[in-house]
Amino acid sequence: MEDVVDKFRDFLSVELKSAIAKRDKEDVSTIREIMSALDNSSAWTQEEIASLKDSTKTEVPRRKLNKQDIQTIIRSEIAIRENALRDYERLGNNTQADLIKKSISTINRLSAMLF
């Protein structure tokens, strides 16, 4: 049985293919960034790898994420973009602010599957 994390990854892959087909480069970029954030969060640190009994291992399986981990990652990605949005708006860079707003909207739409 697939868990919610695998389903979300599959969902992101389908959404990425759709965004590529539509040539929506902002959505493609945002979806890839979310996928990368998930992958990076499931990676082991060098210290964790070194603490394993067999510290000569160079390949270790990815850490399993749960729904709460993904929600935390999504909230973090949104917070990063909201901070950038405030900066762009403060500087009067409306073009970049609009791109950030679209990115936040895309993340909210994608994450609705989790909540």
PyMOL CGO cylinders between C-alpha atoms (Angstrom):
from pymol import cmd
from pymol.cgo import CYLINDER

trace = [
    CYLINDER, 0.00, 0.00, 0.00, 1.32, 3.41, -0.98, 0.3, 1, 1, 1, 1, 1, 1,
    CYLINDER, 1.32, 3.41, -0.98, 1.67, 5.93, 1.79, 0.3, 1, 1, 1, 1, 1, 1,
    CYLINDER, 1.67, 5.93, 1.79, 0.74, 9.60, 1.60, 0.3, 1, 1, 1, 1, 1, 1,
    CYLINDER, 0.74, 9.60, 1.60, 4.36, 10.61, 0.93, 0.3, 1, 1, 1, 1, 1, 1,
    CYLINDER, 4.36, 10.61, 0.93, 4.65, 8.37, -2.12, 0.3, 1, 1, 1, 1, 1, 1,
    CYLINDER, 4.65, 8.37, -2.12, 1.26, 9.54, -3.36, 0.3, 1, 1, 1, 1, 1, 1,
    CYLINDER, 1.26, 9.54, -3.36, 2.34, 13.17, -2.98, 0.3, 1, 1, 1, 1, 1, 1,
    CYLINDER, 2.34, 13.17, -2.98, 5.59, 12.54, -4.87, 0.3, 1, 1, 1, 1, 1, 1,
    CYLINDER, 5.59, 12.54, -4.87, 3.61, 10.81, -7.65, 0.3, 1, 1, 1, 1, 1, 1,
    CYLINDER, 3.61, 10.81, -7.65, 1.17, 13.72, -7.68, 0.3, 1, 1, 1, 1, 1, 1,
    CYLINDER, 1.17, 13.72, -7.68, 4.06, 16.19, -8.02, 0.3, 1, 1, 1, 1, 1, 1,
    CYLINDER, 4.06, 16.19, -8.02, 5.49, 14.18, -10.91, 0.3, 1, 1, 1, 1, 1, 1,
    CYLINDER, 5.49, 14.18, -10.91, 2.17, 14.30, -12.75, 0.3, 1, 1, 1, 1, 1, 1,
    CYLINDER, 2.17, 14.30, -12.75, 1.84, 18.02, -12.07, 0.3, 1, 1, 1, 1, 1, 1,
    CYLINDER, 1.84, 18.02, -12.07, 5.40, 18.60, -13.30, 0.3, 1, 1, 1, 1, 1, 1,
    CYLINDER, 5.40, 18.60, -13.30, 4.68, 16.79, -16.57, 0.3, 1, 1, 1, 1, 1, 1,
    CYLINDER, 4.68, 16.79, -16.57, 1.52, 18.86, -17.00, 0.3, 1, 1, 1, 1, 1, 1,
    CYLINDER, 1.52, 18.86, -17.00, 3.36, 22.13, -16.34, 0.3, 1, 1, 1, 1, 1, 1,
    CYLINDER, 3.36, 22.13, -16.34, 6.07, 21.15, -18.82, 0.3, 1, 1, 1, 1, 1, 1,
    CYLINDER, 6.07, 21.15, -18.82, 3.43, 20.34, -21.44, 0.3, 1, 1, 1, 1, 1, 1,
    CYLINDER, 3.43, 20.34, -21.44, 1.79, 23.74, -20.84, 0.3, 1, 1, 1, 1, 1, 1,
    CYLINDER, 1.79, 23.74, -20.84, 5.22, 25.41, -20.99, 0.3, 1, 1, 1, 1, 1, 1,
    CYLINDER, 5.22, 25.41, -20.99, 4.51, 27.09, -17.68, 0.3, 1, 1, 1, 1, 1, 1,
    CYLINDER, 4.51, 27.09, -17.68, 8.09, 27.71, -16.62, 0.3, 1, 1, 1, 1, 1, 1,
    CYLINDER, 8.09, 27.71, -16.62, 7.14, 29.29, -13.29, 0.3, 1, 1, 1, 1, 1, 1,
    CYLINDER, 7.14, 29.29, -13.29, 5.13, 26.23, -12.23, 0.3, 1, 1, 1, 1, 1, 1,
    CYLINDER, 5.13, 26.23, -12.23, 7.85, 23.90, -13.53, 0.3, 1, 1, 1, 1, 1, 1,
    CYLINDER, 7.85, 23.90, -13.53, 10.40, 25.75, -11.44, 0.3, 1, 1, 1, 1, 1, 1,
    CYLINDER, 10.40, 25.75, -11.44, 8.23, 25.79, -8.31, 0.3, 1, 1, 1, 1, 1, 1,
    CYLINDER, 8.23, 25.79, -8.31, 7.37, 22.08, -8.55, 0.3, 1, 1, 1, 1, 1, 1,
    CYLINDER, 7.37, 22.08, -8.55, 11.02, 21.16, -9.07, 0.3, 1, 1, 1, 1, 1, 1,
    CYLINDER, 11.02, 21.16, -9.07, 11.98, 23.27, -6.06, 0.3, 1, 1, 1, 1, 1, 1,
    CYLINDER, 11.98, 23.27, -6.06, 9.42, 21.47, -3.88, 0.3, 1, 1, 1, 1, 1, 1,
    CYLINDER, 9.42, 21.47, -3.88, 10.58, 18.08, -5.13, 0.3, 1, 1, 1, 1, 1, 1,
    CYLINDER, 10.58, 18.08, -5.13, 14.19, 19.04, -4.37, 0.3, 1, 1, 1, 1, 1, 1,
    CYLINDER, 14.19, 19.04, -4.37, 13.27, 20.26, -0.89, 0.3, 1, 1, 1, 1, 1, 1,
    CYLINDER, 13.27, 20.26, -0.89, 11.60, 16.91, -0.19, 0.3, 1, 1, 1, 1, 1, 1,
    CYLINDER, 11.60, 16.91, -0.19, 14.62, 15.00, -1.50, 0.3, 1, 1, 1, 1, 1, 1,
    CYLINDER, 14.62, 15.00, -1.50, 17.05, 17.12, 0.50, 0.3, 1, 1, 1, 1, 1, 1,
    CYLINDER, 17.05, 17.12, 0.50, 15.05, 16.64, 3.68, 0.3, 1, 1, 1, 1, 1, 1,
    CYLINDER, 15.05, 16.64, 3.68, 15.19, 12.88, 3.34, 0.3, 1, 1, 1, 1, 1, 1,
    CYLINDER, 15.19, 12.88, 3.34, 18.97, 12.84, 3.00, 0.3, 1, 1, 1, 1, 1, 1,
    CYLINDER, 18.97, 12.84, 3.00, 21.26, 11.83, 5.86, 0.3, 1, 1, 1, 1, 1, 1,
    CYLINDER, 21.26, 11.83, 5.86, 23.84, 14.30, 7.17, 0.3, 1, 1, 1, 1, 1, 1,
    CYLINDER, 23.84, 14.30, 7.17, 27.53, 13.43, 7.03, 0.3, 1, 1, 1, 1, 1, 1,
    CYLINDER, 27.53, 13.43, 7.03, 27.54, 13.15, 10.82, 0.3, 1, 1, 1, 1, 1, 1,
    CYLINDER, 27.54, 13.15, 10.82, 24.66, 10.66, 10.76, 0.3, 1, 1, 1, 1, 1, 1,
    CYLINDER, 24.66, 10.66, 10.76, 26.38, 8.55, 8.13, 0.3, 1, 1, 1, 1, 1, 1,
    CYLINDER, 26.38, 8.55, 8.13, 29.63, 8.60, 10.11, 0.3, 1, 1, 1, 1, 1, 1,
    CYLINDER, 29.63, 8.60, 10.11, 27.82, 7.41, 13.23, 0.3, 1, 1, 1, 1, 1, 1,
    CYLINDER, 27.82, 7.41, 13.23, 26.60, 4.22, 11.52, 0.3, 1, 1, 1, 1, 1, 1,
    CYLINDER, 26.60, 4.22, 11.52, 28.22, 0.97, 12.61, 0.3, 1, 1, 1, 1, 1, 1,
    CYLINDER, 28.22, 0.97, 12.61, 29.69, 0.55, 9.15, 0.3, 1, 1, 1, 1, 1, 1,
    CYLINDER, 29.69, 0.55, 9.15, 30.96, 4.08, 8.57, 0.3, 1, 1, 1, 1, 1, 1,
    CYLINDER, 30.96, 4.08, 8.57, 32.62, 2.99, 5.30, 0.3, 1, 1, 1, 1, 1, 1,
    CYLINDER, 32.62, 2.99, 5.30, 29.23, 2.98, 3.61, 0.3, 1, 1, 1, 1, 1, 1,
    CYLINDER, 29.23, 2.98, 3.61, 28.86, 5.64, 0.97, 0.3, 1, 1, 1, 1, 1, 1,
    CYLINDER, 28.86, 5.64, 0.97, 25.29, 4.76, 0.01, 0.3, 1, 1, 1, 1, 1, 1,
    CYLINDER, 25.29, 4.76, 0.01, 22.50, 4.71, 2.56, 0.3, 1, 1, 1, 1, 1, 1,
    CYLINDER, 22.50, 4.71, 2.56, 18.77, 4.57, 1.95, 0.3, 1, 1, 1, 1, 1, 1,
    CYLINDER, 18.77, 4.57, 1.95, 16.83, 7.80, 2.15, 0.3, 1, 1, 1, 1, 1, 1,
    CYLINDER, 16.83, 7.80, 2.15, 15.08, 8.65, 5.36, 0.3, 1, 1, 1, 1, 1, 1,
    CYLINDER, 15.08, 8.65, 5.36, 11.34, 8.06, 5.28, 0.3, 1, 1, 1, 1, 1, 1,
    CYLINDER, 11.34, 8.06, 5.28, 9.32, 11.25, 5.56, 0.3, 1, 1, 1, 1, 1, 1,
    CYLINDER, 9.32, 11.25, 5.56, 5.81, 11.34, 6.96, 0.3, 1, 1, 1, 1, 1, 1,
    CYLINDER, 5.81, 11.34, 6.96, 2.90, 13.66, 6.23, 0.3, 1, 1, 1, 1, 1, 1,
    CYLINDER, 2.90, 13.66, 6.23, 3.89, 16.00, 9.06, 0.3, 1, 1, 1, 1, 1, 1,
    CYLINDER, 3.89, 16.00, 9.06, 7.45, 16.28, 7.68, 0.3, 1, 1, 1, 1, 1, 1,
    CYLINDER, 7.45, 16.28, 7.68, 6.09, 17.25, 4.27, 0.3, 1, 1, 1, 1, 1, 1,
    CYLINDER, 6.09, 17.25, 4.27, 3.73, 19.80, 5.80, 0.3, 1, 1, 1, 1, 1, 1,
    CYLINDER, 3.73, 19.80, 5.80, 6.67, 21.33, 7.66, 0.3, 1, 1, 1, 1, 1, 1,
    CYLINDER, 6.67, 21.33, 7.66, 8.72, 21.48, 4.45, 0.3, 1, 1, 1, 1, 1, 1,
    CYLINDER, 8.72, 21.48, 4.45, 5.81, 23.08, 2.57, 0.3, 1, 1, 1, 1, 1, 1,
    CYLINDER, 5.81, 23.08, 2.57, 5.30, 25.69, 5.31, 0.3, 1, 1, 1, 1, 1, 1,
    CYLINDER, 5.30, 25.69, 5.31, 9.02, 26.46, 5.25, 0.3, 1, 1, 1, 1, 1, 1,
    CYLINDER, 9.02, 26.46, 5.25, 9.03, 26.89, 1.46, 0.3, 1, 1, 1, 1, 1, 1,
    CYLINDER, 9.03, 26.89, 1.46, 6.04, 29.23, 1.68, 0.3, 1, 1, 1, 1, 1, 1,
    CYLINDER, 6.04, 29.23, 1.68, 7.70, 31.24, 4.48, 0.3, 1, 1, 1, 1, 1, 1,
    CYLINDER, 7.70, 31.24, 4.48, 10.85, 31.66, 2.39, 0.3, 1, 1, 1, 1, 1, 1,
    CYLINDER, 10.85, 31.66, 2.39, 8.80, 32.98, -0.50, 0.3, 1, 1, 1, 1, 1, 1,
    CYLINDER, 8.80, 32.98, -0.50, 6.70, 35.27, 1.72, 0.3, 1, 1, 1, 1, 1, 1,
    CYLINDER, 6.70, 35.27, 1.72, 9.90, 36.85, 3.05, 0.3, 1, 1, 1, 1, 1, 1,
    CYLINDER, 9.90, 36.85, 3.05, 11.16, 37.36, -0.50, 0.3, 1, 1, 1, 1, 1, 1,
    CYLINDER, 11.16, 37.36, -0.50, 7.77, 38.76, -1.50, 0.3, 1, 1, 1, 1, 1, 1,
    CYLINDER, 7.77, 38.76, -1.50, 7.92, 41.39, 1.26, 0.3, 1, 1, 1, 1, 1, 1,
    CYLINDER, 7.92, 41.39, 1.26, 11.40, 42.38, 0.14, 0.3, 1, 1, 1, 1, 1, 1,
    CYLINDER, 11.40, 42.38, 0.14, 10.40, 42.68, -3.53, 0.3, 1, 1, 1, 1, 1, 1,
    CYLINDER, 10.40, 42.68, -3.53, 7.30, 44.70, -2.65, 0.3, 1, 1, 1, 1, 1, 1,
    CYLINDER, 7.30, 44.70, -2.65, 9.31, 46.96, -0.35, 0.3, 1, 1, 1, 1, 1, 1,
    CYLINDER, 9.31, 46.96, -0.35, 11.78, 47.56, -3.19, 0.3, 1, 1, 1, 1, 1, 1,
    CYLINDER, 11.78, 47.56, -3.19, 8.98, 48.18, -5.67, 0.3, 1, 1, 1, 1, 1, 1,
    CYLINDER, 8.98, 48.18, -5.67, 9.92, 45.21, -7.87, 0.3, 1, 1, 1, 1, 1, 1,
    CYLINDER, 9.92, 45.21, -7.87, 6.40, 44.26, -8.88, 0.3, 1, 1, 1, 1, 1, 1,
    CYLINDER, 6.40, 44.26, -8.88, 7.48, 41.85, -11.61, 0.3, 1, 1, 1, 1, 1, 1,
    CYLINDER, 7.48, 41.85, -11.61, 9.40, 39.63, -9.19, 0.3, 1, 1, 1, 1, 1, 1,
    CYLINDER, 9.40, 39.63, -9.19, 6.70, 40.06, -6.55, 0.3, 1, 1, 1, 1, 1, 1,
    CYLINDER, 6.70, 40.06, -6.55, 4.10, 38.74, -9.00, 0.3, 1, 1, 1, 1, 1, 1,
    CYLINDER, 4.10, 38.74, -9.00, 6.27, 35.70, -9.78, 0.3, 1, 1, 1, 1, 1, 1,
    CYLINDER, 6.27, 35.70, -9.78, 6.64, 34.97, -6.06, 0.3, 1, 1, 1, 1, 1, 1,
    CYLINDER, 6.64, 34.97, -6.06, 2.87, 35.31, -5.57, 0.3, 1, 1, 1, 1, 1, 1,
    CYLINDER, 2.87, 35.31, -5.57, 2.31, 32.79, -8.36, 0.3, 1, 1, 1, 1, 1, 1,
    CYLINDER, 2.31, 32.79, -8.36, 4.83, 30.43, -6.78, 0.3, 1, 1, 1, 1, 1, 1,
    CYLINDER, 4.83, 30.43, -6.78, 3.08, 30.66, -3.40, 0.3, 1, 1, 1, 1, 1, 1,
    CYLINDER, 3.08, 30.66, -3.40, -0.27, 30.05, -5.09, 0.3, 1, 1, 1, 1, 1, 1,
    CYLINDER, -0.27, 30.05, -5.09, 1.14, 26.98, -6.86, 0.3, 1, 1, 1, 1, 1, 1,
    CYLINDER, 1.14, 26.98, -6.86, 2.53, 25.56, -3.62, 0.3, 1, 1, 1, 1, 1, 1,
    CYLINDER, 2.53, 25.56, -3.62, -0.78, 26.13, -1.84, 0.3, 1, 1, 1, 1, 1, 1,
    CYLINDER, -0.78, 26.13, -1.84, -2.64, 24.38, -4.66, 0.3, 1, 1, 1, 1, 1, 1,
    CYLINDER, -2.64, 24.38, -4.66, -0.24, 21.44, -4.63, 0.3, 1, 1, 1, 1, 1, 1,
    CYLINDER, -0.24, 21.44, -4.63, -0.21, 21.09, -0.86, 0.3, 1, 1, 1, 1, 1, 1,
    CYLINDER, -0.21, 21.09, -0.86, -4.01, 21.07, -0.64, 0.3, 1, 1, 1, 1, 1, 1,
    CYLINDER, -4.01, 21.07, -0.64, -3.74, 17.34, -1.27, 0.3, 1, 1, 1, 1, 1, 1,
    CYLINDER, -3.74, 17.34, -1.27, -1.96, 16.92, 2.08, 0.3, 1, 1, 1, 1, 1, 1,
    CYLINDER, -1.96, 16.92, 2.08, -4.21, 18.99, 4.32, 0.3, 1, 1, 1, 1, 1, 1,
]
cmd.load_cgo(trace, "trace")
